[in-house]
Amino acid sequence: MTDPVGTRRTQRAIADLMGTLDRTDPFGEAQFAALETALSLLRAGTPHRARVPDPSQEHGADPLNLLSEALASARATVVATSYAFTRLSDARRAPRRTGPADPPARSARVTPGNGSQVDKARGTVS
């Protein structure tokens, strides 16, 4: 981007969006990593005066260091997206239950009219 005002506005918007994501969820972490990559690339390609300050970086960070951070963020994006993909795949393969998890509780012993007891689980009569 050549427009410093537009660049700062875009960087702020990405930073604000990153603050709204739920990173405890695999999808949120993957989205955060992708936005972090975009923000790092924007900062690397932007002259120092037009950059939105990043408290984690020293004043006047070198574009080479910023590109290195962008590459690390891109790697993190791949890992986080792979993890989210694996979680979704595993969830789709998990057996699905159509009914209640457990059948209603019933006594395993039945007392017929003649006074004997039938254990249905064992198939015995006493």
N, C-alpha and C positions, 0 to 999 in steps of 0.2 A: 504494500500500500504506500502510496506516495503522499497522501494527505495526512499530516500529523494529527489533526483533530479527529479525523475518522479512525485513524489507527488507535489513538488513546480511547476513543469511545468503544471500539470493538474489544480492546483489551479489558476495559472495565466491565463490559457486558459478559465476557467469558469468565472473568474472575467472579462476578456476582453469581452467575449461573453455577459455577463450581461450588459456591457456598451453599447452594440449595439442595445438592444431591445427597441422598442417603448412602453413605459409603459402606454401611454394614451389609448391604445387599450386593451380590456379585455384579448385577447389571449396573448399579449405581457406581461401583468402583471402576468398571470398564468405561462408563461414560466420563467419569472424573479424569481418568488417565488420558482419554482421547482429547478432552478439553485442555488438559495440562500440556499435551503435545502441541496443540494449536497455539496456545498462549506462548509457549517457549519459542516456536517458530516465528510468531509475530514479533516477539521481543528481539530475536536474533536479527531479523531483517529490518528493524526500525532504528533510526538514529537515536542516540542516547537521550536527547532532549525530548523526543516524542514518546518515549516509553513511559508506561505507568510504573511507578516505583514498586519494586518487589522487596519486601523487608528481609527476605531470606538471602538476598544477593548483596554483595558489596557494591558500593557506589561506582557506577561506570563499568559494569561487567563487560568483559571482552566478548565480541560476537562469536568467537570460536568456542568460548565456554558456554555461551547460550545455545549454540548448535549442539554441543556435546550433551547439554541438559535435554534438548529436544529429542536427541537420539535415545537417551535413556528413558524419556517419557514414552517414546514410541514403542520401545521394548516392553515397558510396563503395560502399555495399552494391549499389546499382543497377548501377554500373559494373562491379564485380567479378563480379556474377551474370551480367551481359550477356557479359562476357569468357568466363566458364566455359561459358555456353550456346553461344557461338560456337565455342569449342574442341571441345565435344562434337558440335556439328553438323558441323564440318569433319572430325572423326574418323569420323563415320558415313558421310560422302560419299566418303571416300578409298577408292580401289579396294582390294579385299581379294584377297589371293593365297591360293589353295587349296593350291598345291604349294610345293615349295622355291623360294627366291628365284632361284637360278641352277641351270640343268641341270647334271648331273654333267659334269666336264671330260672331253672326248674329243678325240682328235686329229682335226683337220680334214682331214688327208691320209691316204688309205688306199692301201696298196700291193696291187694285185691280183696274182694268181698269175703273170701274164705279165711282171712287172717294171716296168710303167709305174705312174705315180702319178696318183691321182685327187684333185683338190682339190674337195671337196664344197661348200665355201662359194662358190666361183666357178663350179663346174660345168665345170671344165676337166680334160683328161687330158694328161699330159706323158710 
